[in-house]
Amino acid sequence: MTKKQKEEIALFRFGVICDLVGTLRLEYGDAEKLIKKKSEQSWSIPGSMRTRIAASTIRNWVKRYQKSDGQFSSLYPSGRSDKGRSRKVDDETILAIVKMKKEKPSLPAVDLIEELRKKDLITPGITLYPATVYRILQKEGVSRATAGKIDRRRFEAEYPNDIWQSDIMHGPMVEADGKMRKSYLIAFIDDHSRLLPQAEFYLNERLVSWLDAFRKALLTRGQPRRLYVDNGSAFRTKHLERICASLGIALIHTPPYTPQGRGKIERFFRSVRSRFLTTCPDNLTLDDINRIFAKWIREKYHNKIHSATSETPIDRFARHIELTRTAPVDLEDHFRKEVRRRVTKDRTVSIDSRIYEVPTKFIGEQLQLLYHEDRPERVEIMHKGTAHGFLVPLDLNENFRVKRDRQEIEPKRSLESGKLNFAKQGNYK
């Protein structure tokens, strides 16, 4: 397995456990409920066709991460310690048992085993007995009474910046470059106070716009510990996962078709439609609507008593402001894209059709390259965890005039043959 594949798996594992290893420690009972919920979810697991993760596996990842004092590399996959030996019941079979029981709660253990066998869901070499199935279901907390039922409860974060919710709302038509174009409201709401760290209209809903709003939110109100977003393609990128992991923010995707996890941001959007957009003039520019919207948030939203908290969002947020984490001074660096490139023999690499020169010592090496898409001239070189300056954009004309770095090759005449021999004193770099 390559290092890139291991990193991708570790990134996925951190995404699963991030809200279990955050700065706020959960009580044992709350942690177990969260682990159980995660084991019942469907996941897109890198390098695997499986969609479920056993509760014991999640506990193991948490233990490894905490034991290493938060080292990201502790989540890298390792080889099986029991390779060559049979196991009683593996995680894949356990997941199949739990899933089958939830799909068919009334199915007895004997019939459940037969159903699993027919669908070839039992790992070869494993023999299941009814008692084993009963023991597994009991350990995973699945019974006829609980299978198939979903526990939905209202919740509220205890302190400001514990949880942010974010989503995108389709906005009105606005004038841009002489044309009427559709706008999109990108917003973040603090779960505890209902304060808006950032809310702004954009001309598209792509990740680059969302990241711009996210960066402004962090600079304005500090860092959240957890961030709830939906399953949209813009939020399922490795770029966003790396940003959140590097900042220590737990990125949590609410399950498909269940907006209940983002209920507070959805309620805010309803207020925008009914109380703000209905009072807006027509034919506004993007700058106009954002200026009016910022004033509305400041005067009509942040300083108005919220019906759910009986306080204004700004006062409720400020009461425990000492608990908030400010954004790091190098915040911009956390938002850089990352690509990996192997240096060619002519010591160049290519990024987005642009060619860059690399120091000679890296020929044949794979480099980690960090850059902002809007600043392609500044690409930082990382090799084995160490920074090595920045790439230089390739200039073919300049290279034609530059003398190559080499040692002289001096001609010497052979006394025996009278022919010219060349004694090579050094190699081209």
MARKE-566462 format. One record per residue: residue in three letters; x, y, z of N, C-alpha, C in turn. Coordinates in pm, whole numbers, plus 50000, padded with zeros to 5 digits. Layout:
BEGIN
ALAXYZXYZXYZ ...
***
This chain:
BEGIN
MET500844988250000500005000050000500895012450000 THR500605022049910501415034049901501125043550017 LYS502025053350036501835062950144500585071250119 LYS500315074349993499135082149960497855074649998 GLN497845061449970496675053350006496505052650158 LYS497635051150229497565050650375497045063850431 GLU497505074950372497055088150418495565090050392 GLU495085085150278493675086350246492825078550347 ILE493285066650383492555058450482492605065150619 ALA493775070550657493905077250786493015089550793 LEU492905096750681492045108550673490595104750693 PHE490205093450633488825088550651488585084750797 ARG489545077750857489385073350995489285085151090 PHE490085095651065489985107651149488605113951136 GLY488075113851013486735119350993485675111951072 VAL485895098851093484935090851169485025093751318 ILE486245095251370486425096451516486655110651564 CYS486695120351473487115133851513486275139751625 ASP484965137151626484135142751732484195134451859 LEU484965123551858485175115451978486505118652045 VAL487395125651974488725128652027489005143452029 GLY487955151652024488105166052022488545171652156 THR488555185052162489015191652284488055189552400 LEU486755187752369485785185052475485575169952488 ARG485965164352601485835149952622484375146352651 LEU483895135952588482535131452610482475121952730 GLU481345121952797481135111952902481075098152837 TYR481385087852917481465074252861480165070352792 GLY479035072852859477745069152801477455076352672 ASP477785089452666477555097152544478455092252431 ALA479705088952467480645083952366480165070752308 GLU479665061852394479185048852347477965050352257 LYS477085059752290475915062252204476355067252068 LEU477365076152067477855081551941478545070751858 ILE479315062051923479975050951854478935041551795 LYS477915038651871476855029851822476175035851700 LYS475915049051706475275055951593476165055251469 LYS477455057151488478385056751374478455042651315 SER478375032551400478435018751349477195015051269 GLU476125022751286474885019951213474785027851084 GLN475695037351065475665045550943476265038150825 SER475975043150706476625038250584477775047550551 TRP478935041950519480135049750490480695045950354 SER481375055150292482135052250170483585050350214 ILE483975037750234485265034450294486325033050184 PRO487425040650192488475039750089489045025650078 GLY489155020749957489765007749932488944995949978 SER487654997950003486814986950051485424987949991 MET484804976449970483424976049922482434976650038 ARG482924975550160482034975950276481504990050298 THR480374990950365479755003950393479515005950542 ARG479854996350624479634997450768480954995550843 ILE481015001550963482195000251049481744995051184 ALA482354984551231481984978751360482324988251474 ALA481514988051579481754996651695483124993951757 SER483534981251760484844977751817485984983851736 THR485794984751604486814990851519486945005751549 ILE485815012551567485835026851598486535029151733 ARG486225020651831486875021951962488385020251949 ASN488805010951865490225008351846490915020451784 TRP490275026951685490855038951624491005050151726 VAL489965051951808490015062351912491175059652009 LYS491305047052051492355043252146493735045852086 ARG493925041951960495225043951895495565058751883 TYR494575066951846494805081351828495145088051961 GLN494405084652067494655090652197495975085952257 LYS496305073352236497555067952290498775074452227 SER498635078952102499755085352031499795100452054 ASP498935105552144498845119952170498445127752046 GLY497515122051972496955129251858497805128951732 GLN498665118851717499475117551596498625112251481 PHE498555119751371497755115751256498195102151202 SER499505099451208500055086951153499575074651230 SER499055076551351498575065151429497355058451365 LEU496705065751273495525060451206495855053651074 TYR497155053151040497545046150918497195031250932 PRO496765024750825496465010450834497725002350856 SER497614991750932498744982850955498364968850912 GLY499384960550891499134946850849498464938850959 ARG497764928450921497104919851019498124912951108 SER497894914051240498794907151334498524892251338 ASP497324888351290496974873951293497004867851154 LYS497814873751067497904868750930498344854150928 GLY497634845850852497954831650843497184823150941 ARG496464829751035495664822451132494194825951113 SER493324816651142491894819151125491374827251243 ARG490304834851216489644842451321488264836751342 LYS487714838551463486384833051490485324840151408 VAL485084852851437484124860751359484754874251330 ASP484954877451203485604890051167484594901451163 ASP485124913651148484284925651149483264925551036 GLU483674920650918482764920650803481524912150830 THR481744900450890480614891650921479734897751030 ILE480354903951130479594910551237478704921451179 LEU479264929551089478484940151026477324934450945 ALA477574923250877476504916850799475394911750889 ILE475754906151004474754901251100473894912751151 VAL474544923651192473824935251247472904941251141 LYS473414942851019472614948850913471404940050880 MET471624927050871470524917950840469454918350948 LYS469874919051075468914919451186468084932151182 LYS468714943151144467974955851137466994956051020 GLU467384949350912466474948650797465294939350824 LYS465564928650903464514918850932464514915951082 PRO463944925251161464014924051308463414911251364 SER462394905951299461714894151354462374880951315 LEU463434881251238464074869051190464844862151302 PRO464534849351334465294842051438466734840051394 ALA467604837351491469044835951464469324824851363 VAL468604813651372468844802451279468534806651136 ASP467384813251117467014817750983467924829050935 LEU468384837351029469294848250992470594842650937 ILE471134832251003472364825850955472164819950816 GLU471014813550794470724807650663470644818450555 GLU470014829750591469904840850496471274846550460 LEU472134847850560473494852750535474274843150447 ARG474074830350470474774820250391474324820550245 LYS473024822150223472504822650086473064834650009 LYS473244845850079473734858050014475264858850017 ASP475904848250065477364847350067477974859150146 LEU477384862050263477844873150346478664868550466 ILE478904855650475479744850350583481134847750528 THR482134853150593483514851450547483874836650543 PRO484484831950433484864817750422485724813250540 GLY485424801350590486174795750701485554798350837 ILE484494806650839483834809850965482514802150975 THR482294795751089481044788451114480254796051219 LEU479034799651184478174807051276477204797751347 TYR477024800051476476054792851556475044802951612 PRO473814798751638472814807951694473294815151819 ALA473984808051907474464814352030475464825552000 THR476304823251897477274833451858476574845851807 VAL475544843651724474784854851669474094862751780 TYR473474855651874472814862351987473814870852065 ARG475004865252088476024872352166476484885052093 ILE476664883951960477084895551881476014906451882 LEU474754902551863473664912351862473514919051998 GLN473704911352104473604917052238474734927152261 LYS475934923652217477084932552235476904945352156 GLU476334944452036476124956251950474854963851986 GLY474104958952083472914965952128471744965252032 VAL471654954351956470574952851857469634941851904 SER468364945051911467354935151947466134937351860 ARG465154928551872463924929951793463234943251825 ALA463344947551950462654959851992463324972451936 THR464674972051924465394984251883465714984451736 ALA465744972851669466124972551527465124980351443 GLY465664988351353464824995751260464305008951312 LYS464505011951442464035024551497465165034751500 ILE464825047351471465805058051467465565067451584 ASP466595070051662466495078851778466865092951737 ARG465865101451719466105115451685465745124251804 ARG466675132951844466415141651958466935155651926 ARG466265165451984466775178951974468045179952056 PHE468945188552011470175190452087470595204952076 GLU471465208952167472045222452162473435221652221 ALA474405227552154475775227652205475835235352336 GLU476735230952423476815236952557477485250552555 TYR478455252552466479215265052463479325270252320 PRO479635283252303479825288652168481005281852098 ASN480865280051970481875273751884482095258951913 ASP481195252851992481245238252003480845232051869 ILE479765237251812479235231951685478835243651596 TRP479275242951471478745251751367477965243251268 GLN476885248551218476175242451107476345251450984 SER476465245250869476625253050746475825246950634 ASP475285255650549474535250950432474465262250330 ILE473885259150215473775268750105472305269950064 MET471835282350052470455285050013470425292049877 HIS469505287849791469345294549662468745308349686 GLY469415318649635468985332249658468335338449535 PRO468095351649538467425358549428468365361449311 MET467815366049202468615370549088469235384049121 VAL470515385749089471215398349113471945402448985 GLU472295414948977472995420048858474495418248876 ALA475135412548776476585410448778477115411248636 ASP478065420048612478665421848478477595424848373 GLY476615432748410475585436548315474535426048288 LYS474585414948361473605404148341472935400648474 MET471765395048464471085390248584471495375648609 ARG472055373248725472525359848757471955355348892 LYS471865342348907471335336549031472365337849142 SER471905340749263472795341749378472575329949472 TYR473575327649558473525316749655473995322049790 LEU473205319549893473575323850028474335312650097 ILE475595315250131476415305750207476485310850350 ALA476045302650444475935307350584476475297050682 PHE476945302050796477375293950910476645299151032 ILE476155289951116475455293951238476025286451357 ASP476245293551467476735287451590475575280651661 ASP475705267851689474595260051744474165264951882 HIS475085269451964474755273552100474025287052105 SER474555296852032474045310452044473145314751930 ARG473165307451818472465310951693473105323051626 LEU474295326951671475025337751605475545332851471 LEU475675342051376476165338751242477635342751228 PRO478575333351233479985336851211480205342951072 GLN479415338550974479515344150839478285340350759 ALA477785349850681476655347350590476775357450477 GLU476865352350355477125361250240476595354850113 PHE476135363350021475655358649891476825357749792 TYR476815346949713477825344749609477125341649478 LEU477905341549370477345338849237477365324149201 ASN477925315849287477925301349263477995294249397 GLU477785281149394477825273249517478985263449518 ARG480025266649441481175257749434482005258649563 LEU482885248849578483695247849699484535260449721 VAL485035266449614485905278149629485145289549696 SER483855291049666483045301549731482795298049877 TRP482475285349902482225281050040483465282750125 LEU484645279450071485895280950146486195295550175 ASP485825304450083486015318850107485175323150227 ALA483925318550233483055321950346483575315450475 PHE484045303150466484565295950582485785303150639 ARG486675307750553487875315050597487475327850671 LYS486495335150616486035347450680485385344450816 ALA484645333450824484005329750950485045326851057 LEU486115319651021487165316251117487885328751166 LEU488155338051075488845350351112487975359251200 THR486665358651179485745367351252485395361951390 ARG485085348851400484545343251524485365331951585 GLY486535328851529487335318051583486975304651523 GLN487525293851581487365280451525486305272251597 PRO485455265351522484525255951585485245242951618 ARG484665235351709485225222151738484635211551645 ARG483365213751605482705204751511481975212951407 LEU481945207751285481285214651175480335204951105 TYR479045207951107478035199651043477735205050903 VAL477875196450803477525199950665476755188250605 ASP476195190350487475445179350425476365170650341 ASN475765161750264476555152150184476805156950042 GLY476625169850016476865175049882478295172749836 SER478475172249704479805169349647480835179649689 ALA480415192249711481365202549750481975199849887 PHE481225192549973481705189850108482335176150120 ARG482395168550013482995155050016484335154949943 THR485145165449964486425166449896487575163949994 LYS488665158449944489845156250027490435169650072 HIS490275180049988490785193250022490145198250151 LEU488815197550159488115202250280488465193450399 GLU488565180350379488905171350489490275174850547 ARG491245178050458492595181450505492585194650582 ILE491805204450534491735217350603491225215350744 CYS490115208150758489515206250890490425197850981 ALA491035187450925491925179051006493135187051056 SER493695195550970494875203351011494525213851115 LEU493265218551116492825228551214492235222051340 GLY492125208751340491545201851455490045203551465 ILE489375204851349487925206351344487305193251298 ALA486335188351372485655175951334484645179151224 LEU484865173851104483955175850991482935164550991 ILE481665167951010480615157851023479585159950913 HIS479325149250837478335149650730477035143550780 THR475955151050771474665145550811474235135250708 PRO473565124550750473155114050656472255119650547 PRO472245113450428471385118050319469915118250358 TYR469205128450310467765129850329467375131450476 THR468315135850560467975138350701468475152350739 PRO467765162850698468195176450730468025180050877 GLN467455170850959467225173951100468525177751171 GLY469655171951128470935175051191471375189251168 ARG470795195951068471135209851039469895218751055 GLY469045215251152467775222051168467895236951194 LYS468915241151268469035255351305469375263951184 ILE470235259051095470565266750974469365266950879 GLU468595256050876467395255750793466355265750843 ARG466215266950974465265276751030465725291051001 PHE467045293251005467555306550970467235309950825 PHE467385300250736467075302750595465595306350577 ARG464725300150655463305303650648463095318250689 SER463835322650789463735336650831464245346050723 VAL465305342150654465845350450545464795352050435 ARG464145340950399463145341550292461935350050332 SER461465348350456460225354950495460425369150547 ARG461595372050607461765385050670462745394350598 PHE463685388550523464665397050454464355398550306 LEU464245387250236464075388050090462765394950051 THR461745393750133460465400150101460535415350108 THR461555420650176461695435150188462775440750096 CYS463465432050020464575436549934464055442749804 PRO464665453749759464315459249628464725449649517 ASP464185451649399464555443449283465795449049216 ASN466385440749129467525444849046468725449949127 LEU469025443249235470195446849314471445440349256 THR472585446749277473855440349243474255431149358 LEU475265422949336475725413849442476245421849560 ASP476995432549533477525440849642476385447449720 ASP475345451949647474205458549712473495449049809 ILE473185436949763472435427749848473255423349969 ASN474565422049950475405418250064475535429650165 ARG475555441950117475625453350208474335454450290 ILE473195453150222471905453850293471745442050388 PHE472195430150344472065418050425472915418950551 ALA474155424250538475035425650655474405434950758 LYS473765445650712473085454950803471895448050871 TRP471145440150795469985432850851470435423150959 ILE471535415850935472055406351035472475413851161 ARG473185424751141473705432351256472585438351340 GLU471585444151275470545451551348469305443251378 LYS468895434751287467625427651302467785413251351 TYR468955407651338469125393651377469995392051502 HIS471235396751496472145394751608471685401851736 ASN470965412551724470565420351841469085418951875 LYS468465408551819467065405851851466995393151936 ILE466125393152037466005381452124465485369552044 HIS466205358552053465855346451979464795338652057 SER463775333751989462665327052056463085314252127 ALA464115307452077464535294652136465425296352258 THR466185307552265467145309352375466745320552471 SER465775328852432465345340552512466485350352534 GLU467465350252445468585359652449468915363852307 THR469635374952295470125378652162471315369752128 PRO471485366052002472625357651965473975363552005 ILE474125376751991475425382952022475725382152172 ASP474695384052257474915383252402475205368952446 ARG474485359452390474675345352428476055340452385 PHE476525344852269477855340952221478945347152308 ALA478735359852348479785367052422479935362252566 ARG478905355852623478965352052764480115342552793 HIS480425333452700481525323952721482595325552612 ILE482835337952575483765340352465485185335952499 GLU485495334952629486845330552670487115316052632 LEU486065308352600486225294252564486455292252415 THR486325302852337486475301452192487955301052154 ARG488235294252044489615293251993489785302951877 THR490775311451884491025320751774491695313351658 ALA491535318451540492155312351422493675313851430 PRO494435303951384495905305051389496425316051297 VAL497595321151328498165332051248498485327351105 ASP498745314451089499045309050956497805302750893 LEU496635308350920495385302550870495405300450719 GLU495955310050646495975308950500496685296250453 ASP497725292350523498475280450484497635267750496 HIS496695267550590495835255850608494865253950492 PHE494635264550415493665263950306494315260350172 ARG495605257850171496265254550045495875240649994 LYS495835239349864495605226349803496885218149811 GLU496735205049808497905196249812497855186749694 VAL498975185749623499115175649518500475168949537 ARG500605157049480501865149749486502355147549343 ARG503605150649321504195149249188505585143049200 ARG505915134549099507275129049092508065137548993 VAL509255141749032510075150648951510665143048832 THR510515148748712511025142248590512535144048577 LYS513105137648477514555138248457515045152148421 ASP514165160148360514565173948330514205183348444 ARG514055177548562513775184248689512605193948683 THR511495189048631510275197148626509085189148681 VAL508055196548720506765190648757505685199248694 SER504505193348679503395200548617502195200748714 ILE501595212648727500385214348808499395222748728 ASP498225217048700497175224248626497725230348497 SER498475222348422499045226248293500155236648304 ARG500595239748423501735248748441502955240448476 ILE504105244048421505335236648442506255244548534 TYR506855237548630507725244048728509065236748731 GLU510125244348764511445238448782511645234848929 VAL512345223748949512595218449084514105217249102 PRO514635219449222516075217349246516535203449201 THR517725202949150518265190649090518245178849186 LYS518425181349314518525170249411517235162349423 PHE516115167749370514835160749383514465152749258 ILE515355151649161515045143849041514695129449081 GLY513545124749034513085111249064512345109949196 GLU512335120449278511655119949408510195124249395 GLN509345119049483507955123549489507845134649593 LEU507275145949551507165157649638505715160449673 GLN505525166149790504215171149832504235186149804 LEU503305190949722503295204849678502035211849730 LEU502215223249794501125230649857500985244349790 TYR499745248049755499565260749685498115265349692 HIS497915278349667496575284049652496275284949503 GLU495065281149465494705281349323494795295349263 ASP494505305649342494565319249290495975325249297 ARG496935317549348498325322049353499245310849304 PRO499115306949178499875295449127501385297849120 GLU501795310449136503235313149129503955309349258 ARG503215306749367503815303149495503425288849532 VAL504265279549496504035265349526505145260649618 GLU504785257049742505795252949839506135238149824 ILE507425235049838507925221349826508015215149965 MET507365203549982507505195750105508045182050067 HIS509105177650137509675164550110510005157850243 LYS509365146650269509555139250393509285147950515 GLY508225156050506507805164150618508575176950640 THR509515180250550510345192350564510115201750446 ALA510025214750475509825224750369511165227550299 HIS511105229150167512315231850087512095243549992 GLY511475254150039511305265849956510165264549857 PHE510245272249749509155272949652509635269249512 LEU508705264049433509005260749294509205273549213 VAL509925272049101510155283249009509425280248879 PRO508515289148835507835286848706508855285548594 LEU508665275948506509605273248398509575284448294 ASP510775289448259510925299448152511885293448050 LEU511345288447938512165281747837513215290947776 ASN512835303347750513785312747690514935315747785 GLU514605317447913515645320048011516565308048025 ASN516005295848022516825283748033517775282147915 PHE517365287347798518215286447679519495294547698 ARG519385305647774520545314447793521375310747915 VAL520805303148008521525300048131522555289048106 LYS523775291448156524835281348146524555270248246 ARG524665257748202524385246348289525435244948399 ASP525005240148510525885238048625526625224948608 ARG527935225948563528725213648543530185216648567 GLN530945206348589532395207948600533015206648461 GLU534135212748446534755213048313535155199048266 ILE535085197448133535545185048071536775188547988 GLU537965184648033539205189047971539725178547872 PRO540145182747750540725173347653542185170447685 LYS542575158047677543985154147696544415145347578 ARG545665147547530546165140147417546915127747464 SER546545116147409547195103747445548575103247382 LEU549585100147465550945099347413551105087647317 GLU550345076747341550525064947258549855066547122 SER548615071147120547875071146994547835084546926 GLY548145095247001548055108646942546625113346928 LYS545655105446975544255109246964543835117147088 LEU542785124847072542235132347185541355123447270 ASN541645123247401540775116547497540155127147587 PHE538945124747631538275134247722538175128047860 ALA538875134547954538805129748095537645136948161 LYS536645129648193535445135548253535695138248401 GLN535725151248432536005155048570534745155448659 GLY533575155948598532355156648677531145153848591 ASN530005152348650528755149548580527865161848577 TYR526965162048475525955172448473525055170548593 LYS524645181548646523705180848757522305181148705 
***
